[in-house]
Amino acid sequence: MEISNIGRWTRIWIFCAACMAWTSISTRGASPSPEESVFIENPRQLILTGRRSGEGYFSSDGTKLVFQAEREDQNPFFQIYTLNLTDGEIQRVSPGIGKTTCSFFHPNGRELLFASTHHDPRAIEKQKMELERRESGNERRYAWDYDPTMDIFKKSNPGSAPVALTHAEGYDAEGSYSPDGRWIAFCSTRHAFPLKGLNQNQRERYAIDPSFFGEIYLMHADGTKVRRLTQHPGYDGGPFFSPNGKRIVWRRFDEEGINADILTMRLDGTDVQEITSNFGMAWAPFYHPSGEYIIFTSNREGFSNFELYIVDRRGNRQPLRISFTNGFDGLPVFSPDGNMLVWTSNRYASNPGSQHKGHLFAANWNHEAALRALQTAPLRKVEKKKPVLSSHAAHPSPSLTGSESNPGNISKAKDAILYPDILQADLKRHVKYLASDALEGRMTGEKGAQMAADYIVDSLKEMGISPMDSLQGYYQPFEFTSGVEVAKIGNALDWKARTNADTEEPSQTVLLESGFRPLAFTSNGSFRGEVVFAGYGLKVPGEAEGAYNSYAGLNVSNKVAMVLRYVPEAITPERRSLLNRYASLRYKALIARELGAKGILVVSGPNSPNAGKLIPLQSDQSLGDSGILAATITGKLADQLLDGTGHTLQKLQDGLDQENPHATGSAEIKDKSIHLELRIKRMRKKGRNVIGIMHPPNSVPGENEYIMLGAHYDHLGFGETGGFKVKGEEHQIHNGADDNASGVAAVLEIAGAMKSRLADAESPAGRGVILSFWSGEELGLIGSSHFASEPPLPLQSIHAYLNFDMVGRLRKNKLILQGIGSAKHWKTLIEKRNILSGFHLILQEDPYLPTDTTAFYPKEIPVLSFFTGSHEAYHRPSDDYATLNWKGLERITLFADGMVHDLIKNKDHRLDYVKVAVSSKDGNRDTLRVFLGTIPDYAADIEGVKLNGVRKGGPADKAGLRAGDVIISFAGQSIKNIYDYTYALDAATIGKVTTVTIRRMNQVLKLRIKPSPRP
């Protein structure tokens, strides 16, 4: 099935964009844009019913169309149908069982072929499983699975049984007849079978992406004389013959399934011609009957924006875009006379929530306009590419013999091709890909981050850089909490009113999602008891007018506290600024928990924003819950609970908003009891660090030293976490070109230069290089902290760590180097290299930085971070490729490359680690916050706060805390997670000795600590 043939990690997402639910598809023709009208006239939807339809191909006389569609309730998979264009009659021609796809008419018009799994013994079972999945509401996104039972069948007439033309194990599909009907070109993965004949890496690749093994084959129309035409890593598929039958056009995906090009070849597989190059995901090519040009689909204009293009048959000129209407447009074919275009589209879809998906469209085609446009199209510039360094051993073929199939020889061939030059063009290439919309902001755990990681791995492979043996590959996986969802069972809220000591009213049930909803940080569990209204639920430390305590004189122990969201509405901005620090929902839950409450209900009051509405379920990637049942309720439910107390939510909030000392700010609700049961599911995802290593010359295992270079490759996705959510920028892709595609590009370029130097090095005393690319940095240094806590090699072998985070916006020649206080001789090394580079350097000693250096400095590793400063596009969608200073990035990369060269060439020259003391800077007491000098381990998934280290001379250091300690209590407040710890610090008194309780190994220790002002 051509629409699905789009490579590894992108396939599911593409189908979400190309085949996901679209509604209200117009049943009438609609006017395309003026640009489109030049070529496409009177577009209209051909197929109106069924869940989806697509891939239509004409009979040779133009009177019929054969296509695939989901039209029958009992089968959730495609079946094959014919449409009689003279009378509109639609008839199913496939068996109706299993999956079918890729149909095509024989030139005689009576026979047709299609691929099918109807002969699979499990075909009906698979149908039932898919139908049950849909009925459960867990319908999966549409994706083709390259079923190995798929074979190609011929059908002679509507009443005849299909005849199998292929019988090999593996996916056989995407077949088409030659114009004379003698040949069938098709795609197959048969050469990968039996799978037990593949090595471990190949089996893993097949499990992830069987399409990678797709190749083009040719056979006689009766299924005999099968021969393989292509032999190339990546997916080759979708073959069609030229009108004269002398050539085959097809599309070839790269090894990652990200980009594809259109190619043609003779029927014997020779004279391969590249028709497009570097033109996005170019696929589904089809000749115009004139043979003058080829039409195809590409997402050149954006990852999910598939449009139609035409290109001259030899690819001498640049392709021209010919569709300009919103929606997916793909799989185009021409009628035999060349005057009609049929394609698959979801254009004119106005409501993405509908059950309608992509369907067949038709339009009149202006051939003369296409010829005129192609004649004036710019000539195609064919760029000289670096050789594709890939192994046929990763793509098995019976034709490979001897040294040609030896992975060892291939590895040596890779090592011989080195790229020592640091060039703007290569930096641009890396950033352009990493910061493209295709990667959707590279959010940790999402497909965009996976694509970025795979790109980095391919780059390391291309340079001949090896993985660490201890990692069994380039990836170092880690888990993290990615979000929460409301459990399908285990959530309930009901209440009873007591009329007297002996009777109770019937329970009043509150509906989930309409009357209440769990909050993301709730504990799972249940409680039955009384409710107490506790105002805004605030408890702010301080004296006299500065303090605030919603719980003064109120007993919430073993009860449920009902509190208002936000802070009082009518207070001064200064007062609001103070109270807002203590108004987060987590902090309110913490206070209620510490006062003995078993649960907390949060309501948005009638005077507040979102009055009376439930609070959305929003995860903050926390590793733990708040230790208390926590839910949001409607204003209506709050008033129901208050009924009988003499108060309404409106009157209570009016008094609280004015901070009226005479108004009632709390209320015990003694005549009602509540039953609260809450359950949420914390979703875990996996992120991946990418690690490569270059051992020093003449290395001796166990005695090597390394310089580690690092950059985080993750970013903010659509701004869900870490974005500023500026009005008008909601839900936009945050591409993170500077933060931190620029740093990744710099490290990759230095890696190429270092590979060359290490290969040429003569000194046996040299150091090796570790290339580290972190994920999870934007979520709290998760990836680098994981490496530091579970190192794949002894950390003492890492002599220094150089970090690159936001190095793409050099302005006024100012380069910031951070952490130079972490070791002696940094200044000397920097000075030497800057004589040649000539930057205006800003040197900062503090190694405790909001970037990945902080994971390594506490491990007694000298660190240095390269940084060009923050800017207006920081953590915003405008941090794009076009905004970078490319010459500046090249200069910074060359400067850093020189420093790394100095560090690796002589092992006797050492950087002596220095433990940096706390700065003694004074500050204004009105703006200072509590400081302990602890460095939390954000990756630790435990109850409490684990420490990566402490700052020398800080309160924690003086109190005796050290790396590995787990803080479980501070100032009498239990600490279950980093949020508890932050709030406890805010409540502590500067200069007043208090107690911190820690768990060290198997001991629980209480230490005295004196908080100080934050430096």
HUTA-V442328 format. One line per field, one symbol per residue. phi: phi as a letter, one per 30 degrees, with the letter a starting at -180 (. if undefined). psi: psi as a letter, one per 30 degrees, with the letter a starting at -180 (. if undefined). burial: + if it has 16 or more other C-alpha atoms within 10 Angstrom, else -. Layout:
BEGIN
phi=???
psi=???
burial=???
END
This chain:
BEGIN
phi=.ddcdbiddddddedddcbddbbhddccdbdddeddddccbhdbddcccidablhcbdddcicbbcacacbbddbdcdbcbccddcbidcbdcddibicbahcaddediccbbacacdddecededddddddddddicedddadchedcdbcbcbdaecdddcdcbbddkdcaidbddecidbbcacbceddcdddddddddddddddaddecdbdbbbddcjchdbdccaadjdcaidbddedicbccabbdddciccbbcbbaddcichdbddbbhcicdahdaddedidabcacacedleccdbcbbbddcidcddcdbcbcejdbahdbcdedicbcbacabeidcbdcdddbdbdbbadccdddddddddcdddddcddcdddcbcdddbebdddbhddcdedddedddddccbddcbeededdddeddcdeechihdeicdddddddddddddddediddddedchkdccdbcadclbbdddbjbabbbbccdadcbbdddcdcddiccaadddcddclbabldcbdbhdicbcdkbhdddabdceicccdibcccbddibedcddedddeddddccdddddddddddcjdcabccbdddcceheidddddbdchddbdciadbbcbdddddddddejcibcdddddeddddhddcddcbadcdcbbbcbbbabcdccbccbdcbbbbddehdceicdcbcccbadcdbcicidbjddhdejcdiddcdhddcbedddddddddedddeddddcdcddcdccbccbbcciddckhddddddddbddaedddcdabccbbibcbdbhicccccidddadieddddeeddeddidddccbddcdcdaddddceddicebbccacjdadcehbdddcedcdcdddddddddddedddeddcdbdddccddbdddddcddbdddcdbdbciccdcdddcbdjbdcdlbdeideddddjdaejdcdcabhicdccaddeddddddddcdicdbcbcbcbhcccbcbcbcebddd
psi=jeffiglcffeeeefeefglkklhkkglkkklleeefeekkhklkekfllellaikkllffgflkklkljfkefjglklklkkjfffgkkkkflfgkakllilkkkfffellllklgffkfgeeeeeeeeeeeeffghklkkkkghkfgklklkkeleflkkkkfkgkkljjahlkllffgflkklklgeffkkffflleeeeeeeeeifffgklklkllfgglhkkkelikkljkahklllefgflkklkjklffgelllkllllfgglhkkjelkhhbiklhlkkkffgflkklklhegkegiklkllklffgflklkkfkgkklkklhklllefgfkkklklglgkfjfglfkaklklllkkjeeeeeeeefgkkkkjjkjlkkjjlkfffikkffklbffgjeeeeeeeeffjlifkjkeeeeeeeeeeeglfffhghkkfleeeeeeeeeeeeeeeefgkllkeffhafkjllllkfallkkflgkkkllkkkeafflkllkjkkkkfeflkklfgllkalkkalkkkhbggkjklalbfflkjfgkgkjgkhakkklklalkfglleeeeeeeffggleeeeeeeeefggkflkkkkjlffllhkflkkljkkggkflafgkkklklleeeeeeefkffglleeeeeeeeffhjfflkflkkifgllkkkkkklkkkklklklkklkjllkhkjkfgllkkkklkkflbgbggekflfhkkfgkglkjfheeiheeeeeeeeeeeeeeeeeeefkfkfgllakkjkjklgefghheeeeeeefikflkfffjelkkkjjiggikkhgjkkjkgfffllfeeeeeeeffeeehljkjkkekfjlhafeffeefghkklkkkkglllfgkhlffileffljeeeeeeeeeeeeeeeeeeffjffjljkkkjklkkgkllkfffklkkfgkjljffkilkajkkfalkkfleeeefgllkfkjkfkkhgkkjflfeeeeeeefflkkfkkakkkljjcgkkkkkkkjklkk.
burial=+++++++++++++++-+++++++++---+--+---++++++-++++++--++++++++++-+-++++++++---++++++++++-------++++++++++++++++-+--+++++++++---+-++--++---------++++-+++++++++++-----+-+++-++++++++++++---++++++++++--+--+---++-++--+++++++++++++-+----++++++++++++++++-+-+++++++++++++++++++++-+----++++-+++++++++++--+++++++++--+++++++++++-++++++++++++++++++++++-+-++++++++++------++++++++++++--+--++--------------+++++++++-------+----++--++--+++-+++-+++-+++++++++++++++++++++++++++++++++++++++-----+++-+++++++++----+++++++-----------------++++++++++-+++++++++++++++-------+-++----++++++++++++++------+--+--+++++++++++++++++++++++++++---++++-+-+++++++++++++++++--+--+++----++--++++++-------+++++-++++++++++-+----+++++++++++------++++++++++++++++++-+-+---+--+++++++++++++++++++++++++++--+---+++++++++++++++++++++++++-----+-++++++++++++++---++++++++++-++--++--++----+------+++--++++++++-++++++++++---+++++++++--+++-++++++++++++++++++-+---+++-++------------+++++++++++++-+++++++++++++++++-+++++++++++-+++++++++-++++++++----++++++-------+++++++-
END
